[in-house]
Amino acid sequence: MKNYTMTKYLFDTYAIIEIIEGNSDYEKYVDEEIIINDFVFAELCYSLIKTNYSNLDLYIKKYEEFSVPLEAETIKKAMQFRHENKKKKLSMTDCISYFQAKELGIKFLTGDKEFENLENVEFIK
């Protein structure tokens, strides 16, 4: 598996939406290399479609190229983690993204409070 430097992040859907919306707390991440997976891309598409976002096609085209394939083992570990933490009601996509970031050697960029104090997480609300 390709190893990325720590200056790169695996973005969750929330982070991407905050960047699109112009949240100043996410300004420093605008020029970072974006890495996502197909689950994040699917959530992003749904969120933009659901809100009838202007420039929908532009954003979908922009973010589709940043998706990195997942390993089956990553999904398995993520689902084990989700099951072990089922009381926290973690999303499937966030668990998968968190484990993928760890395996890529990069940080998981999220605004999900359930991940705030976990290692390898860049938490911005």
DSSP file (Angstrom, degrees, kcal/mol; ACC not computed):
  #  RESIDUE AA STRUCTURE BP1 BP2  ACC     N-H-->O    O-->H-N    N-H-->O    O-->H-N    TCO  KAPPA ALPHA  PHI   PSI    X-CA   Y-CA   Z-CA
    1    1 A M              0   0    0      0, 0.0     2,-0.1     0, 0.0    70,-0.0   0.000 360.0 360.0 360.0 138.1    0.0    0.0    0.0
    2    2 A K        -     0   0    0      1,-0.1     2,-0.5     0, 0.0     0, 0.0  -0.399 360.0-141.8 -65.2 136.2    1.3    3.5   -0.9
    3    3 A N        -     0   0    0     -2,-0.1     2,-0.2   102,-0.1   102,-0.2  -0.897  14.7-158.8-104.5 128.5    2.5    5.5    2.1
    4    4 A Y        -     0   0    0    100,-2.5     2,-0.1    -2,-0.5     0, 0.0  -0.610  23.1-103.2-100.6 161.6    1.7    9.2    2.1
    5    5 A T    >   -     0   0    0     -2,-0.2     3,-1.7     1,-0.1    -1,-0.1  -0.414  33.4-108.0 -80.5 162.2    3.4   11.9    4.1
    6    6 A M  T 3  S+     0   0    0      1,-0.3   101,-0.2   100,-0.1    -1,-0.1   0.523 111.0  75.6 -70.8  -3.4    1.9   13.4    7.2
    7    7 A T  T 3  S+     0   0    0     99,-0.1    26,-0.3     2,-0.0     2,-0.3   0.530  86.6  77.8 -82.5  -3.9    1.1   16.7    5.4
    8    8 A K    <   -     0   0    0     -3,-1.7    99,-1.2    97,-0.1     2,-0.3  -0.727  66.4-159.5-104.2 155.3   -1.7   14.9    3.6
    9    9 A Y  E     -ab  34 107A   0     24,-1.1    26,-1.1    -2,-0.3     2,-0.7  -0.950  22.4-130.4-132.3 149.7   -5.1   14.2    5.1
   10   10 A L  E     -ab  35 108A   0     97,-2.7    99,-2.4    -2,-0.3     2,-0.3  -0.925  38.4-145.0 -95.2 114.3   -8.0   11.8    4.4
   11   11 A F  E     - b   0 109A   0     24,-2.1    26,-0.2    -2,-0.7     2,-0.2  -0.583   4.1-143.9 -84.2 137.3  -11.0   14.2    4.4
   12   12 A D     >  -     0   0    0     97,-2.0     4,-1.8    -2,-0.3     5,-0.2  -0.514  33.6-101.2 -88.6 171.1  -14.3   13.2    5.7
   13   13 A T  H  > S+     0   0    0      1,-0.2     4,-2.6     2,-0.2     5,-0.2   0.891 121.2  56.6 -60.0 -42.1  -17.5   14.5    4.1
   14   14 A Y  H  > S+     0   0    0      1,-0.2     4,-2.6     2,-0.2    -1,-0.2   0.915 105.7  51.0 -56.3 -45.8  -18.1   17.1    6.7
   15   15 A A  H  > S+     0   0    0     94,-0.3     4,-2.1     1,-0.2    -1,-0.2   0.908 110.5  48.6 -61.1 -43.1  -14.6   18.6    6.1
   16   16 A I  H  X S+     0   0    0     -4,-1.8     4,-2.7     2,-0.2    -1,-0.2   0.926 111.6  48.9 -64.3 -44.3  -15.2   18.9    2.4
   17   17 A I  H  X S+     0   0    0     -4,-2.6     4,-2.6     1,-0.2    -2,-0.2   0.906 110.3  51.8 -61.8 -41.4  -18.6   20.5    2.9
   18   18 A E  H  X>S+     0   0    0     -4,-2.6     5,-2.8    -5,-0.2     4,-0.6   0.887 110.7  48.2 -63.4 -38.0  -17.1   23.0    5.3
   19   19 A I  H ><5S+     0   0    0     -4,-2.1     3,-1.0     3,-0.2    -2,-0.2   0.935 112.0  48.6 -65.9 -46.3  -14.4   23.9    2.8
   20   20 A I  H 3<5S+     0   0    0     -4,-2.7    -2,-0.2     1,-0.3    -1,-0.2   0.895 111.4  50.9 -59.6 -40.1  -17.0   24.3    0.0
   21   21 A E  H 3<5S-     0   0    0     -4,-2.6    -1,-0.3    -5,-0.2    -2,-0.2   0.589 117.0-115.4 -76.2 -10.0  -19.1   26.5    2.3
   22   22 A G  T <<5 +     0   0    0     -3,-1.0     2,-0.3    -4,-0.6    -3,-0.2   0.746  44.4 178.1  84.5  24.0  -16.1   28.6    3.1
   23   23 A N    > < -     0   0    0     -5,-2.8     3,-1.8     1,-0.2     4,-0.2  -0.465  25.0-145.5 -62.0 119.8  -15.7   27.8    6.8
   24   24 A S  G >  S+     0   0    0     -2,-0.3     3,-1.1     1,-0.3     4,-0.4   0.744  94.7  68.6 -63.5 -23.6  -12.6   29.8    7.9
   25   25 A D  G 3  S+     0   0    0      1,-0.2    -1,-0.3     2,-0.1     3,-0.2   0.749 104.8  43.5 -65.2 -22.1  -11.7   27.0   10.4
   26   26 A Y  G X> S+     0   0    0     -3,-1.8     3,-1.9    -8,-0.2     4,-0.5   0.359  83.0 104.0-102.1   2.8  -11.0   24.8    7.4
   27   27 A E  G X4 S+     0   0    0     -3,-1.1     3,-1.3     1,-0.3     4,-0.4   0.853  74.3  58.3 -55.6 -39.5   -9.1   27.5    5.4
   28   28 A K  G 34 S+     0   0    0     -4,-0.4    -1,-0.3     1,-0.2     3,-0.2   0.662 104.4  53.3 -68.1 -13.6   -5.7   26.1    6.1
   29   29 A Y  G X4 S+     0   0    0     -3,-1.9     3,-1.2     1,-0.2    -1,-0.2   0.520  81.2  91.2 -96.9  -7.2   -6.7   22.7    4.5
   30   30 A V  T << S+     0   0    0     -3,-1.3    -1,-0.2    -4,-0.5    -2,-0.1   0.863  93.5  39.5 -57.6 -39.0   -7.9   24.2    1.2
   31   31 A D  T 3  S+     0   0    0     -4,-0.4    -1,-0.3    -3,-0.2    -2,-0.1   0.407  93.1 108.2 -95.3   2.6   -4.5   23.8   -0.4
   32   32 A E  S <  S-     0   0    0     -3,-1.2     2,-0.4     1,-0.1   -24,-0.1  -0.415  85.3 -94.4 -73.6 155.2   -3.7   20.4    1.2
   33   33 A E        -     0   0    0    -26,-0.3   -24,-1.1    -2,-0.1     2,-0.4  -0.589  44.3-135.2 -70.7 126.5   -3.8   17.3   -1.0
   34   34 A I  E     -a    9   0A   0     -2,-0.4     2,-0.4   -26,-0.1   -24,-0.1  -0.699  25.0-180.0 -90.0 130.4   -7.2   15.8   -0.7
   35   35 A I  E     +a   10   0A   0    -26,-1.1   -24,-2.1    -2,-0.4     2,-0.2  -1.000  12.5 154.1-128.0 130.5   -7.6   12.1   -0.3
   36   36 A I  B     -d   67   0B   0     30,-2.0    32,-3.0    -2,-0.4     2,-0.3  -0.795  31.0-128.6-136.7-179.5  -11.0   10.4    0.1
   37   37 A N     >  -     0   0    0     30,-0.3     4,-2.5    -2,-0.2     5,-0.2  -0.776  38.1 -93.5-125.6 177.0  -12.5    7.0   -0.6
   38   38 A D  H  > S+     0   0    0     30,-0.3     4,-2.3    -2,-0.3     5,-0.1   0.789 123.0  57.2 -64.7 -27.4  -15.6    6.0   -2.5
   39   39 A F  H  > S+     0   0    0      2,-0.2     4,-2.3     1,-0.2    -1,-0.2   0.925 109.5  44.3 -68.7 -43.7  -17.8    6.0    0.6
   40   40 A V  H  > S+     0   0    0      2,-0.2     4,-2.8     1,-0.2    -2,-0.2   0.916 113.0  52.3 -64.3 -43.3  -16.9    9.7    1.3
   41   41 A F  H  X S+     0   0    0     -4,-2.5     4,-2.7     1,-0.2    -2,-0.2   0.907 109.2  49.7 -59.8 -42.0  -17.4   10.5   -2.4
   42   42 A A  H  X S+     0   0    0     -4,-2.3     4,-2.5     2,-0.2    -1,-0.2   0.923 112.0  47.6 -63.5 -44.5  -20.9    8.9   -2.2
   43   43 A E  H  X S+     0   0    0     -4,-2.3     4,-2.8     2,-0.2    -2,-0.2   0.908 111.9  50.7 -62.2 -41.4  -21.8   10.9    0.9
   44   44 A L  H  X S+     0   0    0     -4,-2.8     4,-2.6     2,-0.2     5,-0.2   0.942 110.6  48.3 -61.8 -48.5  -20.6   14.1   -0.7
   45   45 A C  H  X S+     0   0    0     -4,-2.7     4,-2.6     1,-0.2     5,-0.2   0.934 113.4  47.7 -57.0 -47.1  -22.6   13.5   -3.9
   46   46 A Y  H  X S+     0   0    0     -4,-2.5     4,-3.2     1,-0.2     5,-0.2   0.924 111.4  50.1 -62.0 -45.0  -25.7   12.7   -1.9
   47   47 A S  H  X S+     0   0    0     -4,-2.8     4,-1.6     1,-0.2    -1,-0.2   0.911 113.9  44.8 -60.7 -43.9  -25.3   15.8    0.3
   48   48 A L  H  <>S+     0   0    0     -4,-2.6     5,-2.7     2,-0.2    -1,-0.2   0.891 116.4  45.8 -68.5 -40.0  -24.8   18.1   -2.7
   49   49 A I  H ><5S+     0   0    0     -4,-2.6     3,-1.4    -5,-0.2    -2,-0.2   0.921 110.3  54.4 -67.0 -44.5  -27.7   16.5   -4.6
   50   50 A K  H 3<5S+     0   0    0     -4,-3.2    -2,-0.2     1,-0.3    -1,-0.2   0.852 113.5  41.2 -59.2 -37.5  -30.0   16.6   -1.5
   51   51 A T  T 3<5S-     0   0    0     -4,-1.6    -1,-0.3    -5,-0.2    -2,-0.2   0.363 107.6-124.8 -93.4   5.4  -29.4   20.3   -1.0
   52   52 A N  T < 5 -     0   0    0     -3,-1.4    -3,-0.2    -4,-0.2    -2,-0.1   0.925  39.4-158.2  50.6  48.9  -29.7   21.0   -4.7
   53   53 A Y    > < -     0   0    0     -5,-2.7     3,-1.0    -6,-0.1    -1,-0.2  -0.283  14.3-116.2 -64.3 136.0  -26.3   22.7   -4.5
   54   54 A S  T 3  S+     0   0    0      1,-0.3    -1,-0.1    -3,-0.1    -3,-0.0  -0.436 102.1  23.9 -69.1 149.8  -25.3   25.2   -7.1
   55   55 A N  T 3> S+     0   0    0     -2,-0.1     4,-2.1     3,-0.1    -1,-0.3   0.782  79.2 155.4  62.4  29.6  -22.3   24.0   -9.2
   56   56 A L  H <>  +     0   0    0     -3,-1.0     4,-2.5     1,-0.2     5,-0.2   0.912  69.2  47.4 -50.3 -52.6  -23.1   20.4   -8.3
   57   57 A D  H  > S+     0   0    0      1,-0.2     4,-2.5     2,-0.2    -1,-0.2   0.857 108.8  55.5 -63.3 -35.6  -21.4   18.9  -11.3
   58   58 A L  H  > S+     0   0    0      2,-0.2     4,-2.2     1,-0.2    -1,-0.2   0.933 111.5  42.7 -61.3 -47.3  -18.3   21.1  -10.8
   59   59 A Y  H  X S+     0   0    0     -4,-2.1     4,-2.5     2,-0.2     5,-0.2   0.892 113.7  51.1 -69.4 -39.5  -17.9   19.8   -7.3
   60   60 A I  H  X S+     0   0    0     -4,-2.5     4,-1.8    -5,-0.2    -2,-0.2   0.939 112.8  46.0 -63.0 -45.4  -18.6   16.2   -8.1
   61   61 A K  H  X S+     0   0    0     -4,-2.5     4,-0.7    -5,-0.2    -2,-0.2   0.909 113.2  51.1 -62.6 -41.9  -16.1   16.3  -11.0
   62   62 A K  H  < S+     0   0    0     -4,-2.2     3,-0.5    -5,-0.2    -2,-0.2   0.928 116.3  37.6 -61.8 -47.6  -13.5   18.0   -8.8
   63   63 A Y  H >< S+     0   0    0     -4,-2.5     3,-1.5     1,-0.2     4,-0.2   0.695  98.6  75.1 -85.4 -19.2  -13.7   15.5   -5.9
   64   64 A E  H >< S+     0   0    0     -4,-1.8     3,-1.1     1,-0.3    -1,-0.2   0.825  90.6  59.6 -62.9 -29.4  -14.2   12.2   -7.8
   65   65 A E  T 3< S+     0   0    0     -4,-0.7    -1,-0.3    -3,-0.5    -2,-0.1   0.609  94.8  64.6 -74.9 -10.5  -10.5   12.3   -8.8
   66   66 A F  T <  S+     0   0    0     -3,-1.5   -30,-2.0    -4,-0.1     2,-0.3   0.448  72.3 118.5 -92.5  -0.3   -9.3   12.2   -5.1
   67   67 A S  B <   -d   36   0B   0     -3,-1.1   -30,-0.3    -4,-0.2   -32,-0.0  -0.518  46.6-161.5 -76.3 129.3  -10.7    8.8   -4.3
   68   68 A V        -     0   0    0    -32,-3.0   -30,-0.3    -2,-0.3    -2,-0.1  -0.909  27.1-107.2-108.5 133.5   -8.1    6.2   -3.2
   69   69 A P        -     0   0    0      0, 0.0     2,-0.3     0, 0.0    -1,-0.0  -0.190  31.8-128.2 -61.0 151.4   -9.1    2.5   -3.3
   70   70 A L        -     0   0    0      4,-0.0     2,-0.3     3,-0.0     3,-0.0  -0.727   9.6-129.2 -99.6 148.9   -9.8    0.6   -0.1
   71   71 A E    >>  -     0   0    0     -2,-0.3     4,-1.5     1,-0.1     3,-0.5  -0.750  20.3-126.6 -90.1 144.4   -8.3   -2.7    1.0
   72   72 A A  H 3> S+     0   0    0     -2,-0.3     4,-2.2     1,-0.2     5,-0.1   0.873 111.1  57.4 -58.0 -38.0  -10.7   -5.4    2.2
   73   73 A E  H 3> S+     0   0    0      1,-0.2     4,-2.5     2,-0.2    -1,-0.2   0.848 101.6  56.1 -63.9 -34.0   -8.8   -5.7    5.4
   74   74 A T  H <> S+     0   0    0     -3,-0.5     4,-2.4     2,-0.2    -1,-0.2   0.925 108.2  47.3 -62.6 -44.9   -9.3   -2.0    6.1
   75   75 A I  H  X S+     0   0    0     -4,-1.5     4,-2.4     2,-0.2    -2,-0.2   0.915 111.1  51.7 -63.5 -43.0  -13.0   -2.4    5.9
   76   76 A K  H  X S+     0   0    0     -4,-2.2     4,-1.9     1,-0.2    -2,-0.2   0.937 112.0  45.4 -59.9 -48.0  -12.9   -5.4    8.1
   77   77 A K  H  X S+     0   0    0     -4,-2.5     4,-2.3     1,-0.2    -1,-0.2   0.899 112.6  52.0 -62.9 -40.6  -10.9   -3.6   10.8
   78   78 A A  H  X S+     0   0    0     -4,-2.4     4,-2.5     1,-0.2    -1,-0.2   0.891 109.6  48.1 -64.4 -40.1  -13.2   -0.5   10.6
   79   79 A M  H  X S+     0   0    0     -4,-2.4     4,-2.2     2,-0.2    -1,-0.2   0.835 110.0  52.3 -72.5 -31.5  -16.3   -2.6   11.0
   80   80 A Q  H  X S+     0   0    0     -4,-1.9     4,-2.5    -5,-0.2    -2,-0.2   0.925 111.5  47.5 -64.2 -44.6  -14.8   -4.4   14.0
   81   81 A F  H  X S+     0   0    0     -4,-2.3     4,-1.3     2,-0.2    -2,-0.2   0.910 111.4  50.6 -61.2 -44.8  -14.0   -0.9   15.5
   82   82 A R  H  < S+     0   0    0     -4,-2.5     3,-0.3     1,-0.2     8,-0.2   0.915 111.3  48.2 -61.9 -42.9  -17.5    0.3   14.8
   83   83 A H  H >< S+     0   0    0     -4,-2.2     3,-1.5     1,-0.2    -2,-0.2   0.916 109.8  51.7 -64.0 -43.3  -19.0   -2.8   16.4
   84   84 A E  H 3< S+     0   0    0     -4,-2.5    -1,-0.2     1,-0.3    -2,-0.2   0.743 118.8  38.4 -64.9 -22.8  -16.8   -2.4   19.5
   85   85 A N  T >< S+     0   0    0     -4,-1.3     3,-2.1    -3,-0.3     5,-0.5  -0.080  74.9 132.8-116.2  31.3  -18.0    1.3   19.7
   86   86 A K  G X   +     0   0    0     -3,-1.5     3,-1.1     1,-0.3    -1,-0.1   0.748  64.9  65.2 -61.6 -24.9  -21.6    0.7   18.8
   87   87 A K  G 3  S+     0   0    0      1,-0.2    -1,-0.3    -3,-0.2    -2,-0.1   0.752  96.5  58.1 -67.7 -22.1  -22.9    2.9   21.7
   88   88 A K  G <  S-     0   0    0     -3,-2.1    -1,-0.2    -6,-0.2    -2,-0.2   0.592 101.9-136.4 -82.2 -11.0  -21.2    5.9   20.1
   89   89 A K    <   -     0   0    0     -3,-1.1     2,-0.1    -4,-0.4    -3,-0.1   0.918  31.9-173.9  54.8  48.9  -23.2    5.4   16.9
   90   90 A L        -     0   0    0     -5,-0.5    -1,-0.2    -8,-0.2     2,-0.1  -0.450  25.4-110.8 -71.9 144.3  -20.2    6.0   14.6
   91   91 A S     >  -     0   0    0     -2,-0.1     4,-2.2     1,-0.1     5,-0.2  -0.473  15.4-127.8 -76.4 149.4  -20.9    6.2   10.9
   92   92 A M  H  > S+     0   0    0      1,-0.2     4,-2.5     2,-0.2     5,-0.2   0.926 109.6  51.7 -58.9 -46.2  -19.7    3.4    8.7
   93   93 A T  H  > S+     0   0    0      1,-0.2     4,-2.7     2,-0.2    -1,-0.2   0.907 109.3  48.8 -61.1 -44.2  -18.0    5.9    6.3
   94   94 A D  H  > S+     0   0    0      2,-0.2     4,-2.7     1,-0.2    -1,-0.2   0.899 111.3  49.9 -65.2 -40.1  -16.2    7.6    9.1
   95   95 A C  H  X S+     0   0    0     -4,-2.2     4,-2.1     2,-0.2     5,-0.2   0.934 113.3  46.0 -63.2 -45.1  -14.9    4.3   10.6
   96   96 A I  H  X S+     0   0    0     -4,-2.5     4,-2.4     1,-0.2    -2,-0.2   0.925 114.3  48.1 -62.5 -44.6  -13.7    3.2    7.2
   97   97 A S  H  X S+     0   0    0     -4,-2.7     4,-2.6    -5,-0.2    -2,-0.2   0.893 109.1  53.6 -65.1 -40.1  -12.0    6.5    6.5
   98   98 A Y  H  X S+     0   0    0     -4,-2.7     4,-1.9     1,-0.2    -1,-0.2   0.930 113.3  42.4 -59.8 -46.9  -10.4    6.6   10.0
   99   99 A F  H  X S+     0   0    0     -4,-2.1     4,-2.2     2,-0.2    -2,-0.2   0.864 112.3  53.6 -71.4 -34.8   -8.8    3.2    9.4
  100  100 A Q  H  X S+     0   0    0     -4,-2.4     4,-1.9    -5,-0.2    -2,-0.2   0.923 108.0  51.0 -64.5 -42.5   -7.8    4.0    5.8
  101  101 A A  H  X>S+     0   0    0     -4,-2.6     5,-2.5     1,-0.2     4,-0.8   0.924 109.6  50.5 -59.7 -44.3   -6.0    7.1    7.0
  102  102 A K  H ><5S+     0   0    0     -4,-1.9     3,-0.7     1,-0.2    -1,-0.2   0.921 111.3  48.0 -59.5 -43.8   -4.1    5.1    9.6
  103  103 A E  H 3<5S+     0   0    0     -4,-2.2    -1,-0.2     1,-0.2    -2,-0.2   0.788 111.0  50.7 -70.7 -26.9   -3.1    2.6    7.0
  104  104 A L  H 3<5S-     0   0    0     -4,-1.9  -100,-2.5    -5,-0.2    -1,-0.2   0.572 113.4-119.3 -83.8  -9.6   -2.0    5.3    4.6
  105  105 A G  T <<5S+     0   0    0     -4,-0.8     2,-0.3    -3,-0.7    -3,-0.2   0.803  76.7 110.2  75.9  29.9    0.1    7.0    7.3
  106  106 A I  S   <S-     0   0    0     -5,-2.5    -1,-0.3    -6,-0.2     2,-0.2  -0.794  70.7 -94.6-127.4 171.2   -1.9   10.2    7.2
  107  107 A K  E     -b    9   0A   0    -99,-1.2   -97,-2.7    -2,-0.3     2,-0.7  -0.591  28.3-124.4 -89.5 151.5   -4.3   12.0    9.5
  108  108 A F  E     -bc  10 121A   0     12,-2.4    14,-2.7    -2,-0.2     2,-0.6  -0.857  22.7-149.7 -93.0 116.1   -8.1   11.7    9.3
  109  109 A L  E     +bc  11 122A   0    -99,-2.4   -97,-2.0    -2,-0.7   -94,-0.3  -0.799  36.2 144.5 -92.1 116.6   -9.6   15.3    9.0
  110  110 A T  E     - c   0 123A   0     12,-2.1    14,-2.3    -2,-0.6   -99,-0.0  -0.966  51.9-152.6-149.5 160.1  -13.0   15.4   10.6
  111  111 A G        +     0   0    0     -2,-0.3     2,-0.6    12,-0.2    12,-0.1   0.206  61.2 122.3-113.9   9.5  -15.5   17.4   12.6
  112  112 A D    >   -     0   0    0      1,-0.2     3,-2.2     3,-0.0     4,-0.4  -0.649  56.8-148.8 -78.5 115.1  -17.1   14.4   14.1
  113  113 A K  G >  S+     0   0    0     -2,-0.6     3,-1.1     1,-0.3     4,-0.3   0.737  91.8  69.2 -58.9 -25.0  -16.8   14.7   17.9
  114  114 A E  G 3  S+     0   0    0      1,-0.2    -1,-0.3     2,-0.1     3,-0.1   0.717 104.8  42.2 -67.0 -19.1  -16.7   11.0   18.4
  115  115 A F  G X  S+     0   0    0     -3,-2.2     3,-1.7     1,-0.1    -1,-0.2   0.421  84.2 105.7-103.5  -0.7  -13.2   11.0   16.7
  116  116 A E  T <  S+     0   0    0     -3,-1.1     7,-0.2    -4,-0.4    -2,-0.1   0.828  86.3  33.5 -53.2 -43.1  -11.9   14.1   18.5
  117  117 A N  T 3  S+     0   0    0     -4,-0.3    -1,-0.3    -3,-0.1     2,-0.2   0.231  91.9 112.6-103.7  14.5   -9.5   12.4   21.0
  118  118 A L  S X  S-     0   0    0     -3,-1.7     3,-0.9     1,-0.1    -3,-0.0  -0.592  74.1-102.6 -86.0 149.6   -8.4    9.5   18.8
  119  119 A E  T 3  S+     0   0    0      1,-0.2    -1,-0.1    -2,-0.2     3,-0.1  -0.330 104.1  27.7 -65.7 152.2   -4.8    9.2   17.6
  120  120 A N  T 3  S+     0   0    0      1,-0.2   -12,-2.4   -13,-0.1     2,-0.4   0.724  94.7 123.4  71.2  23.3   -4.2   10.1   14.0
  121  121 A V  E <   -c  108   0A   0     -3,-0.9     2,-0.7   -14,-0.2    -1,-0.2  -0.950  50.1-158.1-120.1 135.8   -7.1   12.5   13.9
  122  122 A E  E     -c  109   0A   0    -14,-2.7   -12,-2.1    -2,-0.4     2,-0.6  -0.938  23.7-162.8-106.7 104.5   -7.1   16.2   13.0
  123  123 A F  E     +c  110   0A   0     -2,-0.7     2,-0.4    -7,-0.2   -12,-0.2  -0.808  17.8 165.7 -98.7 122.8  -10.4   17.4   14.6
  124  124 A I              0   0    0    -14,-2.3    -2,-0.1    -2,-0.6   -98,-0.0  -0.991 360.0 360.0-134.5 124.6  -11.8   20.8   13.5
  125  125 A K              0   0    0     -2,-0.4   -14,-0.1  -100,-0.0    -1,-0.1   0.417 360.0 360.0-106.9 360.0  -15.3   21.8   14.3
